[in-house]
């Protein structure tokens, strides 16, 4: 189970890094958020 936990930690780290990058891009694009589709 130690290996599995390590894998999950790595995945979580990658996910958080990706989220940070996405947020940075969102602010560059004037607050456009791909996560939340805008309904018109």
N, C-alpha and C positions, 0 to 999 in steps of 0.2 A: 504493500500500500504506500510505502514511502516514495517509490518511483511515481506512482499515480499522482500523489499530492504535489510532487515536484513539477510534474507536467502541467497540473492545473495552475500552479503558481506562475509558471512561465507563460501559459496561455493568458492568464489574467494580466500579466505585465504587458504582453503584446497588445492585448485588447485595450488597456488603458493608454498605451502609447499611441495606438491607432486613433483612439477617441480624441486625444490631445491634438494630434495632427489634423483630424477632421475639424475640430473646433477652430484651430488656427486658420484653416482654409475657409471655414464658414465666415470668420470675421473679415478675411481678405475679400470674400465675395459679397461683403455688405450684409452679413448676417444670414446668408442663405444656409439652411440646414437640411441636408439630404435625408437625415434620420426622420424628420417630421414632414411628411408631404403636406404642402399648403393646399387647403381646400378653398376654392373660389366660390 
